[in-house]
Structures are given as C-alpha cells and as structure tokens.
C-alpha cells in the first residue's frame, strides 16, 4: 500500500491504519488523509460542484491522483483520497450540526419525500418477498415498520406542508450519535436535503442507546431556526424508520447477521414513546399537527 500511495499521490513516509476497510493515513508533514472505498460507478460531479461552492468550509478536500482522476483502482477496488481537516477524532455535537445546517443553507431545491419514500417501500417489499423467506426476524417485524413508514407518508399528505417555507442545506447520508469529525465532514457523505434530515437521523440513532433525548428535542425545536413546515417535516422524518430499513437491506443484500435487527425490534416501544413525546413538545409551541391516533393512545 505504501508504494501505491507514493506512486499515485506522492505520499511518502506514511503510517497507515485500516478503519473498516478504509485507510487512515498520516504522512511526514502531519497531514491526515483518508483513502475511502467507493463504488466502481460512483459519480463525483455533484460532490465536486458542491464543494466548490463552499467558502472556508470544514469539509475535507478530494485529491487528484497522478492520472488527474479522483478515483484510483487498487486490488480490484476503487478509492478516493480525502485530505482531512480539523481534529478527526473529535465528536460532533448537536450544536455543531445546527450551526453547520444554518451556515450552509441552500435555495432553489425541492424533493418529493412522498414519492421517494413510496418507491423505497415498494423496493423493500420486493426484496423481502424475493429474499426474506429465511429471515424470521425480518418476517416478524417488517409489517410494523412498513406500516410506520406508510403513516409517515400519510402525515406528509394530511398536514398541509408548504415546502416553499422549508429550509434546505448540506446534509449527510446518515448522522449517528457520537459522529466523529472524520465522518461528518467527509465530502462523500454529503447531499442536499431538508434541514431536518440530520436532526431526525441523529435522534433515531441515539434512541438505540438511550431514551434520554428530551434535551436534544428541545434544542432542535428552539435553536435550529426551523419554520412550522420544517417542524412538520422533522416529525415525518422521525416517523420514517430509515435505520431499520438500512439494516434490512444489509441483511438481505450484504448478508449481515440477522441478529443485528434485534436492537430495533427491542426498542419499538421506546420509538413510539419518542414520537408521542415529540408530538407533545410540538403542540406546546402552539403548532397543530395531525398524527396517527395509535401513537397517542399507545
């Protein structure tokens, strides 16, 4: 690997650490790099354009190789070299996320979540019907989470959300509890989406560890500069079970251990309680939202 990095990127006297099949690199100038595995057909055009529009950002830089390409093939795998910024093992706080979202808000963007989520449900139902017969944990839990996702779509449709009044920003494919600077500012983890995407994914991730999220919810509702329509989208996104669906795909497609689903199934009641508590906090702000009766009564 040292010789390869020297040839393609002129990196010499380096230390390499394997992190989940990616490579953290320190060279003799104390610069930090991450050699990050990507799909063969990855399209970086939007990412490069987005990075080029940012001024003085914390997002890490993509580095061209000797062939003036961002993608390098090594041992039949494909990688992008990222020059890291900041303290890479520092944990990103909710305050950091809020400040980042407000700093990088973007105009002229729209996304139909109802259609996107409906296509996701159709895809997952097909995958489970074709590949899921041998997975009892999936078969026992799938209908509940599909029902929850359908409730989320219905919520979008009945709560009269004016998307012109919502904020859009640089978001992330996923944001987890205790997210590291290394991952949060990885440019291959970013996309444009609604402000509330990262907040909802952060809360759902934290619920897998603790149900003590009241302070986080209050911070988001009171400090993230959200409109009423943003808050409605936030609730819908909380209701849509992205992390469960991610894990189902990993089990069916990547053959991950089905036992990894147990944490989601065991926390169903905590999930429902969270949805009820967030609803009450929203109504305390004088905002009326229509949610499924079963959440309130559960």
C-alpha positions as protocol buffer text, in pm:
chain_id: "A"
residue {
  index: 1
  type: UNK
  ca { x: 0 y: 0 z: 0 }
}
residue {
  index: 2
  type: UNK
  ca { x: 285 y: 243 z: 76 }
}
residue {
  index: 3
  type: UNK
  ca { x: 429 y: 207 z: -274 }
}
residue {
  index: 4
  type: UNK
  ca { x: 87 y: 251 z: -431 }
}
residue {
  index: 5
  type: UNK
  ca { x: 21 y: 572 z: -238 }
}
residue {
  index: 6
  type: UNK
  ca { x: 365 y: 701 z: -325 }
}
residue {
  index: 7
  type: UNK
  ca { x: 306 y: 634 z: -695 }
}
residue {
  index: 8
  type: UNK
  ca { x: -47 y: 772 z: -723 }
}
residue {
  index: 9
  type: UNK
  ca { x: -29 y: 1059 z: -472 }
}
residue {
  index: 10
  type: UNK
  ca { x: 340 y: 1118 z: -391 }
}
residue {
  index: 11
  type: UNK
  ca { x: 277 y: 1032 z: -26 }
}
residue {
  index: 12
  type: UNK
  ca { x: 600 y: 921 z: 142 }
}
residue {
  index: 13
  type: UNK
  ca { x: 697 y: 803 z: 491 }
}
residue {
  index: 14
  type: UNK
  ca { x: 341 y: 737 z: 586 }
}
residue {
  index: 15
  type: UNK
  ca { x: 167 y: 548 z: 863 }
}
residue {
  index: 16
  type: UNK
  ca { x: -148 y: 361 z: 765 }
}
residue {
  index: 17
  type: UNK
  ca { x: -437 y: 247 z: 985 }
}
residue {
  index: 18
  type: UNK
  ca { x: -714 y: 22 z: 849 }
}
residue {
  index: 19
  type: UNK
  ca { x: -1057 y: 153 z: 955 }
}
residue {
  index: 20
  type: UNK
  ca { x: -1345 y: -60 z: 825 }
}
residue {
  index: 21
  type: UNK
  ca { x: -1158 y: -133 z: 501 }
}
residue {
  index: 22
  type: UNK
  ca { x: -1073 y: 234 z: 452 }
}
residue {
  index: 23
  type: UNK
  ca { x: -724 y: 364 z: 529 }
}
residue {
  index: 24
  type: UNK
  ca { x: -636 y: 649 z: 759 }
}
residue {
  index: 25
  type: UNK
  ca { x: -301 y: 792 z: 652 }
}
residue {
  index: 26
  type: UNK
  ca { x: -53 y: 1020 z: 826 }
}
residue {
  index: 27
  type: UNK
  ca { x: 237 y: 1149 z: 617 }
}
residue {
  index: 28
  type: UNK
  ca { x: 563 y: 1304 z: 734 }
}
residue {
  index: 29
  type: UNK
  ca { x: 415 y: 1655 z: 718 }
}
residue {
  index: 30
  type: UNK
  ca { x: 146 y: 1559 z: 972 }
}
residue {
  index: 31
  type: UNK
  ca { x: -129 y: 1590 z: 713 }
}
residue {
  index: 32
  type: UNK
  ca { x: -410 y: 1341 z: 759 }
}
residue {
  index: 33
  type: UNK
  ca { x: -568 y: 1161 z: 467 }
}
residue {
  index: 34
  type: UNK
  ca { x: -838 y: 900 z: 427 }
}
residue {
  index: 35
  type: UNK
  ca { x: -829 y: 651 z: 141 }
}
residue {
  index: 36
  type: UNK
  ca { x: -1201 y: 586 z: 111 }
}
residue {
  index: 37
  type: UNK
  ca { x: -1356 y: 296 z: -79 }
}
residue {
  index: 38
  type: UNK
  ca { x: -1629 y: 385 z: -329 }
}
residue {
  index: 39
  type: UNK
  ca { x: -1845 y: 202 z: -579 }
}
residue {
  index: 40
  type: UNK
  ca { x: -1695 y: 149 z: -922 }
}
residue {
  index: 41
  type: UNK
  ca { x: -1962 y: 363 z: -1089 }
}
residue {
  index: 42
  type: UNK
  ca { x: -1969 y: 645 z: -835 }
}
residue {
  index: 43
  type: UNK
  ca { x: -2040 y: 987 z: -986 }
}
residue {
  index: 44
  type: UNK
  ca { x: -1850 y: 1262 z: -806 }
}
residue {
  index: 45
  type: UNK
  ca { x: -1962 y: 1552 z: -1024 }
}
residue {
  index: 46
  type: UNK
  ca { x: -2228 y: 1683 z: -786 }
}
residue {
  index: 47
  type: UNK
  ca { x: -1998 y: 1643 z: -486 }
}
residue {
  index: 48
  type: UNK
  ca { x: -1715 y: 1832 z: -656 }
}
residue {
  index: 49
  type: UNK
  ca { x: -1954 y: 2108 z: -764 }
}
residue {
  index: 50
  type: UNK
  ca { x: -2099 y: 2133 z: -415 }
}
residue {
  index: 51
  type: UNK
  ca { x: -1757 y: 2151 z: -250 }
}
residue {
  index: 52
  type: UNK
  ca { x: -1651 y: 2420 z: -496 }
}
residue {
  index: 53
  type: UNK
  ca { x: -1943 y: 2639 z: -390 }
}
residue {
  index: 54
  type: UNK
  ca { x: -1837 y: 2643 z: -23 }
}
residue {
  index: 55
  type: UNK
  ca { x: -1612 y: 2908 z: 126 }
}
residue {
  index: 56
  type: UNK
  ca { x: -1384 y: 2830 z: 421 }
}
residue {
  index: 57
  type: UNK
  ca { x: -1571 y: 2509 z: 496 }
}
residue {
  index: 58
  type: UNK
  ca { x: -1474 y: 2231 z: 734 }
}
residue {
  index: 59
  type: UNK
  ca { x: -1546 y: 1973 z: 466 }
}
residue {
  index: 60
  type: UNK
  ca { x: -1243 y: 1771 z: 363 }
}
residue {
  index: 61
  type: UNK
  ca { x: -1088 y: 1801 z: 16 }
}
residue {
  index: 62
  type: UNK
  ca { x: -1081 y: 1540 z: -262 }
}
residue {
  index: 63
  type: UNK
  ca { x: -732 y: 1480 z: -404 }
}
residue {
  index: 64
  type: UNK
  ca { x: -649 y: 1404 z: -768 }
}
residue {
  index: 65
  type: UNK
  ca { x: -416 y: 1115 z: -840 }
}
residue {
  index: 66
  type: UNK
  ca { x: -122 y: 1114 z: -1081 }
}
residue {
  index: 67
  type: UNK
  ca { x: -365 y: 1050 z: -1369 }
}
residue {
  index: 68
  type: UNK
  ca { x: -573 y: 1359 z: -1279 }
}
residue {
  index: 69
  type: UNK
  ca { x: -857 y: 1138 z: -1165 }
}
residue {
  index: 70
  type: UNK
  ca { x: -1028 y: 1133 z: -827 }
}
residue {
  index: 71
  type: UNK
  ca { x: -1082 y: 757 z: -842 }
}
residue {
  index: 72
  type: UNK
  ca { x: -796 y: 509 z: -806 }
}
residue {
  index: 73
  type: UNK
  ca { x: -825 y: 135 z: -865 }
}
residue {
  index: 74
  type: UNK
  ca { x: -627 y: -71 z: -612 }
}
residue {
  index: 75
  type: UNK
  ca { x: -651 y: -452 z: -597 }
}
residue {
  index: 76
  type: UNK
  ca { x: -981 y: -456 z: -787 }
}
residue {
  index: 77
  type: UNK
  ca { x: -1136 y: -199 z: -552 }
}
residue {
  index: 78
  type: UNK
  ca { x: -1194 y: 171 z: -609 }
}
residue {
  index: 79
  type: UNK
  ca { x: -1087 y: 451 z: -377 }
}
residue {
  index: 80
  type: UNK
  ca { x: -1090 y: 827 z: -341 }
}
residue {
  index: 81
  type: UNK
  ca { x: -821 y: 1006 z: -140 }
}
residue {
  index: 82
  type: UNK
  ca { x: -956 y: 1267 z: 100 }
}
residue {
  index: 83
  type: UNK
  ca { x: -738 y: 1529 z: 267 }
}
residue {
  index: 84
  type: UNK
  ca { x: -882 y: 1568 z: 614 }
}
residue {
  index: 85
  type: UNK
  ca { x: -936 y: 1886 z: 811 }
}
residue {
  index: 86
  type: UNK
  ca { x: -983 y: 1953 z: 1180 }
}
residue {
  index: 87
  type: UNK
  ca { x: -946 y: 1721 z: 1477 }
}
residue {
  index: 88
  type: UNK
  ca { x: -1057 y: 1400 z: 1314 }
}
residue {
  index: 89
  type: UNK
  ca { x: -1147 y: 1210 z: 1634 }
}
residue {
  index: 90
  type: UNK
  ca { x: -1349 y: 1496 z: 1781 }
}
residue {
  index: 91
  type: UNK
  ca { x: -1718 y: 1413 z: 1838 }
}
residue {
  index: 92
  type: UNK
  ca { x: -1970 y: 1632 z: 1655 }
}
residue {
  index: 93
  type: UNK
  ca { x: -2231 y: 1777 z: 1890 }
}
residue {
  index: 94
  type: UNK
  ca { x: -2591 y: 1863 z: 1814 }
}
residue {
  index: 95
  type: UNK
  ca { x: -2492 y: 2230 z: 1839 }
}
residue {
  index: 96
  type: UNK
  ca { x: -2229 y: 2170 z: 1570 }
}
residue {
  index: 97
  type: UNK
  ca { x: -2496 y: 2018 z: 1344 }
}
residue {
  index: 98
  type: UNK
  ca { x: -2733 y: 2310 z: 1395 }
}
residue {
  index: 99
  type: UNK
  ca { x: -2459 y: 2565 z: 1323 }
}
residue {
  index: 100
  type: UNK
  ca { x: -2349 y: 2369 z: 1015 }
}
residue {
  index: 101
  type: UNK
  ca { x: -2701 y: 2344 z: 877 }
}
residue {
  index: 102
  type: UNK
  ca { x: -2769 y: 2714 z: 921 }
}
residue {
  index: 103
  type: UNK
  ca { x: -2430 y: 2808 z: 771 }
}
residue {
  index: 104
  type: UNK
  ca { x: -2480 y: 2606 z: 454 }
}
residue {
  index: 105
  type: UNK
  ca { x: -2846 y: 2662 z: 374 }
}
residue {
  index: 106
  type: UNK
  ca { x: -2927 y: 2642 z: 5 }
}
residue {
  index: 107
  type: UNK
  ca { x: -3206 y: 2789 z: -208 }
}
residue {
  index: 108
  type: UNK
  ca { x: -3386 y: 2652 z: -510 }
}
residue {
  index: 109
  type: UNK
  ca { x: -3409 y: 2289 z: -409 }
}
residue {
  index: 110
  type: UNK
  ca { x: -3710 y: 2061 z: -382 }
}
residue {
  index: 111
  type: UNK
  ca { x: -3760 y: 1693 z: -311 }
}
residue {
  index: 112
  type: UNK
  ca { x: -4087 y: 1499 z: -308 }
}
residue {
  index: 113
  type: UNK
  ca { x: -4047 y: 1284 z: 3 }
}
residue {
  index: 114
  type: UNK
  ca { x: -4383 y: 1113 z: -51 }
}
residue {
  index: 115
  type: UNK
  ca { x: -4272 y: 972 z: -386 }
}
residue {
  index: 116
  type: UNK
  ca { x: -3921 y: 894 z: -261 }
}
residue {
  index: 117
  type: UNK
  ca { x: -4047 y: 703 z: 41 }
}
residue {
  index: 118
  type: UNK
  ca { x: -4317 y: 523 z: -158 }
}
residue {
  index: 119
  type: UNK
  ca { x: -4052 y: 397 z: -401 }
}
residue {
  index: 120
  type: UNK
  ca { x: -3841 y: 288 z: -105 }
}
residue {
  index: 121
  type: UNK
  ca { x: -4129 y: 87 z: 40 }
}
residue {
  index: 122
  type: UNK
  ca { x: -4202 y: -78 z: -296 }
}
residue {
  index: 123
  type: UNK
  ca { x: -3836 y: -171 z: -334 }
}
residue {
  index: 124
  type: UNK
  ca { x: -3810 y: -317 z: 16 }
}
residue {
  index: 125
  type: UNK
  ca { x: -4132 y: -514 z: -15 }
}
residue {
  index: 126
  type: UNK
  ca { x: -4000 y: -666 z: -336 }
}
residue {
  index: 127
  type: UNK
  ca { x: -3663 y: -751 z: -178 }
}
residue {
  index: 128
  type: UNK
  ca { x: -3825 y: -913 z: 125 }
}
residue {
  index: 129
  type: UNK
  ca { x: -4065 y: -1113 z: -92 }
}
residue {
  index: 130
  type: UNK
  ca { x: -3774 y: -1240 z: -304 }
}
residue {
  index: 131
  type: UNK
  ca { x: -3500 y: -1285 z: -44 }
}
residue {
  index: 132
  type: UNK
  ca { x: -3656 y: -1271 z: 300 }
}
residue {
  index: 133
  type: UNK
  ca { x: -3819 y: -1611 z: 346 }
}
residue {
  index: 134
  type: UNK
  ca { x: -3531 y: -1750 z: 553 }
}
residue {
  index: 135
  type: UNK
  ca { x: -3512 y: -1449 z: 787 }
}
residue {
  index: 136
  type: UNK
  ca { x: -3760 y: -1486 z: 1072 }
}
residue {
  index: 137
  type: UNK
  ca { x: -3664 y: -1158 z: 1243 }
}
residue {
  index: 138
  type: UNK
  ca { x: -3741 y: -967 z: 925 }
}
residue {
  index: 139
  type: UNK
  ca { x: -4066 y: -1150 z: 861 }
}
residue {
  index: 140
  type: UNK
  ca { x: -4186 y: -1094 z: 1218 }
}
residue {
  index: 141
  type: UNK
  ca { x: -4108 y: -720 z: 1229 }
}
residue {
  index: 142
  type: UNK
  ca { x: -4130 y: -596 z: 872 }
}
residue {
  index: 143
  type: UNK
  ca { x: -4505 y: -528 z: 864 }
}
residue {
  index: 144
  type: UNK
  ca { x: -4487 y: -298 z: 1168 }
}
residue {
  index: 145
  type: UNK
  ca { x: -4212 y: -83 z: 1020 }
}
residue {
  index: 146
  type: UNK
  ca { x: -4377 y: -75 z: 677 }
}
residue {
  index: 147
  type: UNK
  ca { x: -4694 y: 42 z: 850 }
}
residue {
  index: 148
  type: UNK
  ca { x: -4498 y: 311 z: 1031 }
}
residue {
  index: 149
  type: UNK
  ca { x: -4344 y: 431 z: 705 }
}
residue {
  index: 150
  type: UNK
  ca { x: -4686 y: 446 z: 543 }
}
residue {
  index: 151
  type: UNK
  ca { x: -4804 y: 654 z: 839 }
}
residue {
  index: 152
  type: UNK
  ca { x: -4512 y: 890 z: 773 }
}
residue {
  index: 153
  type: UNK
  ca { x: -4620 y: 933 z: 411 }
}
residue {
  index: 154
  type: UNK
  ca { x: -4979 y: 994 z: 517 }
}
residue {
  index: 155
  type: UNK
  ca { x: -4854 y: 1252 z: 766 }
}
residue {
  index: 156
  type: UNK
  ca { x: -4683 y: 1442 z: 485 }
}
residue {
  index: 157
  type: UNK
  ca { x: -5002 y: 1443 z: 282 }
}
residue {
  index: 158
  type: UNK
  ca { x: -5250 y: 1548 z: 553 }
}
residue {
  index: 159
  type: UNK
  ca { x: -5051 y: 1817 z: 734 }
}
residue {
  index: 160
  type: UNK
  ca { x: -5052 y: 2075 z: 454 }
}
residue {
  index: 161
  type: UNK
  ca { x: -4676 y: 2128 z: 441 }
}
residue {
  index: 162
  type: UNK
  ca { x: -4570 y: 2429 z: 236 }
}
residue {
  index: 163
  type: UNK
  ca { x: -4232 y: 2323 z: 101 }
}
residue {
  index: 164
  type: UNK
  ca { x: -4157 y: 2681 z: -1 }
}
residue {
  index: 165
  type: UNK
  ca { x: -4132 y: 2759 z: 369 }
}
residue {
  index: 166
  type: UNK
  ca { x: -3883 y: 2481 z: 448 }
}
residue {
  index: 167
  type: UNK
  ca { x: -3506 y: 2516 z: 473 }
}
residue {
  index: 168
  type: UNK
  ca { x: -3260 y: 2314 z: 269 }
}
residue {
  index: 169
  type: UNK
  ca { x: -2894 y: 2263 z: 344 }
}
residue {
  index: 170
  type: UNK
  ca { x: -2593 y: 2038 z: 306 }
}
residue {
  index: 171
  type: UNK
  ca { x: -2698 y: 1719 z: 480 }
}
residue {
  index: 172
  type: UNK
  ca { x: -2549 y: 1373 z: 527 }
}
residue {
  index: 173
  type: UNK
  ca { x: -2643 y: 1025 z: 413 }
}
residue {
  index: 174
  type: UNK
  ca { x: -2667 y: 930 z: 780 }
}
residue {
  index: 175
  type: UNK
  ca { x: -2572 y: 1103 z: 1104 }
}
residue {
  index: 176
  type: UNK
  ca { x: -2532 y: 889 z: 1411 }
}
residue {
  index: 177
  type: UNK
  ca { x: -2493 y: 953 z: 1780 }
}
residue {
  index: 178
  type: UNK
  ca { x: -2128 y: 1028 z: 1864 }
}
residue {
  index: 179
  type: UNK
  ca { x: -2048 y: 1110 z: 1500 }
}
residue {
  index: 180
  type: UNK
  ca { x: -1680 y: 1188 z: 1451 }
}
residue {
  index: 181
  type: UNK
  ca { x: -1543 y: 1493 z: 1270 }
}
residue {
  index: 182
  type: UNK
  ca { x: -1375 y: 1243 z: 1036 }
}
residue {
  index: 183
  type: UNK
  ca { x: -1711 y: 1109 z: 915 }
}
residue {
  index: 184
  type: UNK
  ca { x: -1928 y: 1420 z: 942 }
}
residue {
  index: 185
  type: UNK
  ca { x: -1703 y: 1628 z: 718 }
}
residue {
  index: 186
  type: UNK
  ca { x: -1632 y: 1350 z: 471 }
}
residue {
  index: 187
  type: UNK
  ca { x: -1747 y: 1502 z: 139 }
}
residue {
  index: 188
  type: UNK
  ca { x: -1858 y: 1158 z: 16 }
}
residue {
  index: 189
  type: UNK
  ca { x: -2117 y: 1155 z: 296 }
}
residue {
  index: 190
  type: UNK
  ca { x: -2298 y: 1473 z: 189 }
}
residue {
  index: 191
  type: UNK
  ca { x: -2601 y: 1564 z: -18 }
}
residue {
  index: 192
  type: UNK
  ca { x: -2852 y: 1846 z: -38 }
}
residue {
  index: 193
  type: UNK
  ca { x: -3170 y: 1782 z: 160 }
}
residue {
  index: 194
  type: UNK
  ca { x: -3405 y: 1945 z: 407 }
}
residue {
  index: 195
  type: UNK
  ca { x: -3254 y: 2087 z: 727 }
}
residue {
  index: 196
  type: UNK
  ca { x: -3434 y: 1834 z: 941 }
}
residue {
  index: 197
  type: UNK
  ca { x: -3280 y: 1524 z: 782 }
}
residue {
  index: 198
  type: UNK
  ca { x: -2968 y: 1518 z: 1002 }
}
residue {
  index: 199
  type: UNK
  ca { x: -3157 y: 1605 z: 1320 }
}
residue {
  index: 200
  type: UNK
  ca { x: -3405 y: 1320 z: 1273 }
}
residue {
  index: 201
  type: UNK
  ca { x: -3137 y: 1065 z: 1186 }
}
residue {
  index: 202
  type: UNK
  ca { x: -2933 y: 1174 z: 1489 }
}
residue {
  index: 203
  type: UNK
  ca { x: -3232 y: 1129 z: 1722 }
}
residue {
  index: 204
  type: UNK
  ca { x: -3321 y: 787 z: 1581 }
}
residue {
  index: 205
  type: UNK
  ca { x: -2961 y: 673 z: 1618 }
}
residue {
  index: 206
  type: UNK
  ca { x: -2940 y: 797 z: 1976 }
}
residue {
  index: 207
  type: UNK
  ca { x: -3261 y: 609 z: 2065 }
}
residue {
  index: 208
  type: UNK
  ca { x: -3076 y: 283 z: 2008 }
}
residue {
  index: 209
  type: UNK
  ca { x: -2852 y: 373 z: 2302 }
}
residue {
  index: 210
  type: UNK
  ca { x: -3071 y: 577 z: 2535 }
}
residue {
  index: 211
  type: UNK
  ca { x: -3423 y: 716 z: 2557 }
}
residue {
  index: 212
  type: UNK
  ca { x: -3290 y: 1034 z: 2717 }
}
residue {
  index: 213
  type: UNK
  ca { x: -3342 y: 1261 z: 2418 }
}
residue {
  index: 214
  type: UNK
  ca { x: -3566 y: 1531 z: 2570 }
}
residue {
  index: 215
  type: UNK
  ca { x: -3290 y: 1793 z: 2582 }
}
residue {
  index: 216
  type: UNK
  ca { x: -3196 y: 1718 z: 2222 }
}
residue {
  index: 217
  type: UNK
  ca { x: -3554 y: 1759 z: 2101 }
}
residue {
  index: 218
  type: UNK
  ca { x: -3591 y: 2087 z: 2288 }
}
residue {
  index: 219
  type: UNK
  ca { x: -3261 y: 2213 z: 2149 }
}
residue {
  index: 220
  type: UNK
  ca { x: -3366 y: 2135 z: 1792 }
}
residue {
  index: 221
  type: UNK
  ca { x: -3710 y: 2291 z: 1827 }
}
residue {
  index: 222
  type: UNK
  ca { x: -3579 y: 2606 z: 1997 }
}
residue {
  index: 223
  type: UNK
  ca { x: -3237 y: 2668 z: 1838 }
}
residue {
  index: 224
  type: UNK
  ca { x: -3235 y: 2533 z: 1483 }
}
residue {
  index: 225
  type: UNK
  ca { x: -3427 y: 2826 z: 1333 }
}
residue {
  index: 226
  type: UNK
  ca { x: -3698 y: 2598 z: 1196 }
}
residue {
  index: 227
  type: UNK
  ca { x: -4023 y: 2710 z: 1036 }
}
residue {
  index: 228
  type: UNK
  ca { x: -4354 y: 2544 z: 1123 }
}
residue {
  index: 229
  type: UNK
  ca { x: -4326 y: 2346 z: 800 }
}
residue {
  index: 230
  type: UNK
  ca { x: -3972 y: 2240 z: 891 }
}
residue {
  index: 231
  type: UNK
  ca { x: -4104 y: 2108 z: 1222 }
}
residue {
  index: 232
  type: UNK
  ca { x: -4375 y: 1909 z: 1045 }
}
residue {
  index: 233
  type: UNK
  ca { x: -4111 y: 1757 z: 816 }
}
residue {
  index: 234
  type: UNK
  ca { x: -3897 y: 1681 z: 1121 }
}
residue {
  index: 235
  type: UNK
  ca { x: -4179 y: 1479 z: 1272 }
}
residue {
  index: 236
  type: UNK
  ca { x: -4243 y: 1290 z: 948 }
}
residue {
  index: 237
  type: UNK
  ca { x: -3874 y: 1206 z: 918 }
}
residue {
  index: 238
  type: UNK
  ca { x: -3866 y: 1083 z: 1277 }
}
residue {
  index: 239
  type: UNK
  ca { x: -4156 y: 853 z: 1195 }
}
residue {
  index: 240
  type: UNK
  ca { x: -3993 y: 704 z: 885 }
}
residue {
  index: 241
  type: UNK
  ca { x: -3777 y: 410 z: 1010 }
}
residue {
  index: 242
  type: UNK
  ca { x: -3466 y: 462 z: 797 }
}
residue {
  index: 243
  type: UNK
  ca { x: -3225 y: 280 z: 1027 }
}
residue {
  index: 244
  type: UNK
  ca { x: -3437 y: -35 z: 1041 }
}
residue {
  index: 245
  type: UNK
  ca { x: -3469 y: -33 z: 662 }
}
residue {
  index: 246
  type: UNK
  ca { x: -3092 y: 19 z: 624 }
}
residue {
  index: 247
  type: UNK
  ca { x: -3032 y: -288 z: 835 }
}
residue {
  index: 248
  type: UNK
  ca { x: -3285 y: -499 z: 642 }
}
residue {
  index: 249
  type: UNK
  ca { x: -3101 y: -414 z: 319 }
}
residue {
  index: 250
  type: UNK
  ca { x: -2766 y: -503 z: 475 }
}
residue {
  index: 251
  type: UNK
  ca { x: -2903 y: -840 z: 583 }
}
residue {
  index: 252
  type: UNK
  ca { x: -3066 y: -923 z: 250 }
}
residue {
  index: 253
  type: UNK
  ca { x: -2803 y: -781 z: 15 }
}
residue {
  index: 254
  type: UNK
  ca { x: -2478 y: -787 z: 214 }
}
residue {
  index: 255
  type: UNK
  ca { x: -2563 y: -1098 z: 418 }
}
residue {
  index: 256
  type: UNK
  ca { x: -2517 y: -929 z: 755 }
}
residue {
  index: 257
  type: UNK
  ca { x: -2620 y: -1120 z: 1068 }
}
residue {
  index: 258
  type: UNK
  ca { x: -2996 y: -1105 z: 1119 }
}
residue {
  index: 259
  type: UNK
  ca { x: -2942 y: -1064 z: 1493 }
}
residue {
  index: 260
  type: UNK
  ca { x: -2841 y: -704 z: 1421 }
}
residue {
  index: 261
  type: UNK
  ca { x: -3214 y: -632 z: 1381 }
}
residue {
  index: 262
  type: UNK
  ca { x: -3286 y: -712 z: 1744 }
}
residue {
  index: 263
  type: UNK
  ca { x: -3188 y: -369 z: 1875 }
}
residue {
  index: 264
  type: UNK
  ca { x: -3453 y: -209 z: 1652 }
}
residue {
  index: 265
  type: UNK
  ca { x: -3724 y: -458 z: 1747 }
}
residue {
  index: 266
  type: UNK
  ca { x: -3648 y: -440 z: 2120 }
}
residue {
  index: 267
  type: UNK
  ca { x: -3675 y: -60 z: 2108 }
}
residue {
  index: 268
  type: UNK
  ca { x: -4012 y: -35 z: 1934 }
}
residue {
  index: 269
  type: UNK
  ca { x: -4189 y: 93 z: 2245 }
}
residue {
  index: 270
  type: UNK
  ca { x: -3915 y: 349 z: 2308 }
}
residue {
  index: 271
  type: UNK
  ca { x: -3954 y: 460 z: 1947 }
}
residue {
  index: 272
  type: UNK
  ca { x: -4331 y: 503 z: 1990 }
}
residue {
  index: 273
  type: UNK
  ca { x: -4283 y: 688 z: 2319 }
}
residue {
  index: 274
  type: UNK
  ca { x: -4042 y: 926 z: 2145 }
}
residue {
  index: 275
  type: UNK
  ca { x: -4298 y: 1000 z: 1874 }
}
residue {
  index: 276
  type: UNK
  ca { x: -4559 y: 1072 z: 2139 }
}
residue {
  index: 277
  type: UNK
  ca { x: -4324 y: 1295 z: 2340 }
}
residue {
  index: 278
  type: UNK
  ca { x: -4214 y: 1494 z: 2035 }
}
residue {
  index: 279
  type: UNK
  ca { x: -4578 y: 1545 z: 1939 }
}
residue {
  index: 280
  type: UNK
  ca { x: -4649 y: 1690 z: 2283 }
}
residue {
  index: 281
  type: UNK
  ca { x: -4346 y: 1921 z: 2262 }
}
residue {
  index: 282
  type: UNK
  ca { x: -4458 y: 2047 z: 1923 }
}
residue {
  index: 283
  type: UNK
  ca { x: -4810 y: 2118 z: 2046 }
}
residue {
  index: 284
  type: UNK
  ca { x: -4664 y: 2312 z: 2341 }
}
residue {
  index: 285
  type: UNK
  ca { x: -4524 y: 2553 z: 2083 }
}
residue {
  index: 286
  type: UNK
  ca { x: -4876 y: 2616 z: 1956 }
}
residue {
  index: 287
  type: UNK
  ca { x: -4824 y: 2413 z: 1640 }
}
residue {
  index: 288
  type: UNK
  ca { x: -5107 y: 2183 z: 1536 }
}
residue {
  index: 289
  type: UNK
  ca { x: -5014 y: 1856 z: 1366 }
}
residue {
  index: 290
  type: UNK
  ca { x: -5230 y: 1558 z: 1279 }
}
residue {
  index: 291
  type: UNK
  ca { x: -5067 y: 1230 z: 1385 }
}
residue {
  index: 292
  type: UNK
  ca { x: -5199 y: 870 z: 1389 }
}
residue {
  index: 293
  type: UNK
  ca { x: -5429 y: 807 z: 1687 }
}
residue {
  index: 294
  type: UNK
  ca { x: -5248 y: 486 z: 1778 }
}
residue {
  index: 295
  type: UNK
  ca { x: -4932 y: 679 z: 1867 }
}
residue {
  index: 296
  type: UNK
  ca { x: -5118 y: 895 z: 2118 }
}
residue {
  index: 297
  type: UNK
  ca { x: -5310 y: 602 z: 2266 }
}
residue {
  index: 298
  type: UNK
  ca { x: -5022 y: 356 z: 2282 }
}
